[in-house]
Amino acid sequence: MRREVQSIIAATIVAFNGGAMTEGSTPASQAASVPRSIPVRVYFLDATGKPSPVQAIPRDLTIRLGAMAGRFGGRGDETLLTIRVGEGQVFRLDLSDLSERLSVRTAELSKREVAPLKLTPGDAKFARVSTVALSGADPLIGLAVVFWDLEAGGSLVPIYFDRPCQLRILSAADESAVDIPAAGLVWMLSVKNKNSRYIHTLADNPHPAIMIAPPEALEKISSTAFLGRR
């Protein structure tokens, strides 16, 4: 179970196939604002954690974002967005649009959820974003696809919650303090500390990129080492 929790929640909270409010002032009833649209750069890494050469990146690379209602593990139930990355390896993500699409797909914590989670209050609903990379119509097999914070050196997961709530991960391998202040789309940050424990919090100022890499590469990269190679 520990390895399952680590792979599902921390080492990506991704699926191998995988907030945020609008701009403006922040009323007390809303989560903190972030820009409506953000640039997201896509990186391919080899098994050592080093960026792959440009010629190794599919020219027809597509990122598909899906919705997982009431679950963290597994595959997305429904496609939210299909994004053609293009040769520039950067796309813009409209967070307001993503929030709206997720808001109508929330559900209470599923009884099928394999990770030991606790959501308070129990009737709170959420939906998280899953990620998959494709070359043309074919998924890239054997590669993790994850939002990654370049500054913090950990995985990011966009999640929409329908109300203020608390999410806790009940595992000896994890520490969590995910307190949702208001309904809306937020980024959950998961970072592995020096004691090999995964720390899960809300990201105050996320710097998301997309990492596409063998799973072992994510264990090898840190924000300092990776940024130094850009």
C-alpha positions as CSV (number, residue, x, y, z in Angstrom):
1,M,0.0,0.0,0.0
2,R,2.8,2.4,0.8
3,R,4.3,2.2,-2.7
4,E,0.9,2.6,-4.2
5,V,0.2,5.7,-2.2
6,Q,3.6,7.1,-3.1
7,S,3.1,6.5,-6.8
8,I,-0.5,7.7,-7.0
9,I,-0.3,10.7,-4.7
10,A,3.3,11.9,-4.5
11,A,5.6,10.7,-7.2
12,T,3.1,12.3,-9.6
13,I,-0.4,11.8,-8.5
14,V,-0.4,11.1,-12.2
15,A,-1.7,8.5,-14.5
16,F,0.7,7.1,-16.9
17,N,-1.7,7.7,-19.8
18,G,-2.3,11.4,-15.4
19,G,-5.6,26.8,-8.7
20,A,-6.7,28.9,-9.7
21,M,-9.2,31.5,-9.9
22,T,-9.8,34.4,-12.2
23,E,-7.8,37.6,-11.9
24,G,-8.9,40.4,-9.7
25,S,-9.5,41.0,-6.0
26,T,-10.1,38.1,-3.6
27,P,-13.3,38.2,-1.5
28,A,-13.2,36.3,1.8
29,S,-15.4,33.6,0.3
30,Q,-13.0,32.8,-2.6
31,A,-9.6,31.1,-2.9
32,A,-6.6,33.3,-3.7
33,S,-6.4,34.7,-7.2
34,V,-3.9,33.6,-9.8
35,P,-3.6,34.7,-13.4
36,R,-6.4,33.4,-15.7
37,S,-4.0,32.0,-18.3
38,I,-0.5,30.7,-17.7
39,P,2.2,29.4,-20.0
40,V,3.2,25.7,-19.4
41,R,6.4,24.4,-20.9
42,V,6.7,20.7,-21.7
43,Y,9.9,18.8,-21.0
44,F,11.0,15.3,-22.1
45,L,13.4,13.6,-19.7
46,D,15.5,10.5,-20.2
47,A,15.9,7.8,-17.5
48,T,18.7,9.8,-15.8
49,G,16.5,12.9,-15.4
50,K,18.3,14.9,-18.1
51,P,16.3,16.7,-20.9
52,S,16.0,14.6,-24.0
53,P,17.3,16.0,-27.3
54,V,14.7,18.0,-29.4
55,Q,14.7,15.3,-32.1
56,A,13.5,12.8,-29.6
57,I,10.3,14.7,-28.9
58,P,7.3,13.8,-31.1
59,R,6.4,16.6,-33.5
60,D,2.7,15.7,-33.1
61,L,2.8,15.8,-29.3
62,T,-0.5,16.3,-27.6
63,I,-1.4,16.7,-24.0
64,R,-4.8,15.4,-22.9
65,L,-6.3,16.6,-19.6
66,G,-9.0,14.5,-18.0
67,A,-11.3,14.7,-15.1
68,M,-11.3,12.2,-12.2
69,A,-14.4,12.8,-10.0
70,G,-13.9,11.9,-6.4
71,R,-10.7,9.9,-7.0
72,F,-7.0,10.4,-7.1
73,G,-5.9,7.1,-8.5
74,G,-6.6,5.5,-11.9
75,R,-7.4,7.1,-15.3
76,G,-9.4,10.1,-16.2
77,D,-13.1,9.3,-16.7
78,E,-13.7,12.1,-19.2
79,T,-11.5,14.3,-21.4
80,L,-11.5,17.9,-20.4
81,L,-9.0,19.4,-22.9
82,T,-6.9,18.2,-25.7
83,I,-3.9,20.5,-26.3
84,R,-1.5,20.4,-29.3
85,V,1.9,21.3,-27.9
86,G,3.7,22.2,-31.2
87,E,7.4,22.7,-31.8
88,G,7.7,25.5,-29.3
89,Q,7.0,23.0,-26.5
90,V,4.9,25.6,-24.7
91,F,1.1,25.9,-24.4
92,R,-1.2,28.3,-22.6
93,L,-3.5,26.9,-20.0
94,D,-6.7,28.8,-19.3
95,L,-7.3,28.2,-15.6
96,S,-10.7,29.8,-15.5
97,D,-11.9,27.5,-18.3
98,L,-10.4,24.5,-16.6
99,S,-12.1,25.4,-13.3
100,E,-15.4,25.7,-15.0
101,R,-15.1,22.4,-16.7
102,L,-14.1,20.6,-13.5
103,S,-16.8,22.3,-11.4
104,V,-19.6,20.3,-13.1
105,R,-17.8,17.0,-12.7
106,T,-17.2,16.8,-8.9
107,A,-18.2,13.9,-6.7
108,E,-17.8,12.8,-3.1
109,L,-14.7,10.7,-2.2
110,S,-15.2,7.4,-4.1
111,K,-15.4,4.1,-2.3
112,R,-13.2,2.7,-5.0
113,E,-10.4,5.0,-4.1
114,V,-7.3,2.9,-3.2
115,A,-5.3,5.6,-1.4
116,P,-6.0,6.1,2.3
117,L,-7.6,9.5,2.2
118,K,-9.9,11.5,4.5
119,L,-12.0,14.4,3.3
120,T,-13.7,16.7,5.9
121,P,-16.6,17.3,5.7
122,G,-17.4,13.9,4.2
123,D,-19.9,15.2,1.8
124,A,-17.4,17.6,0.1
125,K,-17.0,17.0,-3.6
126,F,-13.9,17.3,-5.8
127,A,-12.5,16.4,-9.2
128,R,-8.8,16.3,-10.0
129,V,-7.0,16.6,-13.4
130,S,-5.3,13.6,-14.9
131,T,-2.7,13.9,-17.6
132,V,-1.8,11.8,-20.7
133,A,0.7,12.5,-23.5
134,L,0.1,11.3,-27.0
135,S,1.9,11.1,-30.3
136,G,-0.9,11.5,-32.8
137,A,-3.7,9.3,-31.5
138,D,-1.3,6.9,-29.6
139,P,-0.5,7.3,-25.9
140,L,3.2,7.4,-25.0
141,I,3.6,4.1,-23.2
142,G,5.8,3.6,-20.1
143,L,6.2,7.3,-19.4
144,A,4.9,9.3,-16.5
145,V,3.1,12.6,-17.4
146,V,2.9,15.1,-14.6
147,F,2.6,18.7,-13.8
148,W,5.8,19.7,-12.0
149,D,6.8,22.8,-10.0
150,L,10.1,24.0,-11.3
151,E,10.8,26.1,-8.2
152,A,9.7,23.7,-5.5
153,G,10.9,20.5,-7.1
154,G,7.8,18.5,-6.7
155,S,4.6,17.3,-8.5
156,L,1.5,19.5,-8.9
157,V,-2.1,18.4,-9.2
158,P,-4.9,20.8,-10.2
159,I,-8.0,19.9,-8.1
160,Y,-11.4,21.6,-7.9
161,F,-13.2,21.5,-4.6
162,D,-16.9,22.5,-4.2
163,R,-16.5,24.0,-0.7
164,P,-14.0,24.7,2.1
165,C,-12.6,21.4,3.4
166,Q,-9.6,19.5,4.6
167,L,-7.8,16.7,2.7
168,R,-5.6,14.3,4.7
169,I,-3.5,11.4,3.5
170,L,-3.5,8.7,6.1
171,S,-0.1,7.0,5.5
172,A,3.1,6.7,7.5
173,A,5.0,7.7,4.4
174,D,3.2,11.0,4.0
175,E,2.6,14.3,5.8
176,S,-0.3,16.4,4.6
177,A,-1.8,19.8,5.4
178,V,-4.1,20.4,2.5
179,D,-6.6,22.9,3.8
180,I,-9.0,24.3,1.1
181,P,-10.1,27.8,2.1
182,A,-13.0,28.1,-0.4
183,A,-14.6,26.5,-3.4
184,G,-12.4,26.6,-6.5
185,L,-9.5,25.2,-8.3
186,V,-6.2,24.8,-6.4
187,W,-2.8,23.2,-7.0
188,M,-1.7,20.5,-4.6
189,L,2.1,20.3,-4.3
190,S,3.8,17.0,-3.3
191,V,7.5,17.2,-2.4
192,K,9.8,14.4,-1.1
193,N,11.9,15.5,1.8
194,K,15.4,14.3,2.9
195,N,13.7,11.6,5.0
196,S,11.9,10.2,2.0
197,R,8.6,11.4,3.3
198,Y,6.1,13.0,0.9
199,I,4.9,16.4,2.1
200,H,1.5,17.5,0.6
201,T,0.4,21.1,0.8
202,L,-1.4,23.7,-1.3
203,A,1.0,25.6,-3.6
204,D,1.0,29.3,-2.8
205,N,2.7,30.4,-6.1
206,P,3.0,27.4,-8.4
207,H,5.3,27.4,-11.4
208,P,3.9,24.5,-13.4
209,A,5.5,22.7,-16.3
210,I,4.7,19.3,-17.8
211,M,7.3,16.5,-17.3
212,I,7.2,13.5,-19.6
213,A,9.7,10.9,-18.4
214,P,10.3,7.4,-17.2
215,P,9.0,7.1,-13.6
216,E,12.5,6.7,-12.2
217,A,13.6,10.0,-13.7
218,L,11.2,11.9,-11.4
219,E,13.0,10.5,-8.4
220,K,16.3,11.9,-9.7
221,I,15.4,15.5,-10.5
222,S,15.2,18.4,-8.1
223,S,14.4,22.0,-8.9
224,T,18.0,23.2,-8.4
225,A,19.6,20.4,-10.5
226,F,17.0,20.6,-13.3
227,L,16.9,24.3,-13.6
228,G,20.6,24.4,-13.8
229,R,20.5,22.3,-17.0
230,R,17.8,24.3,-18.8
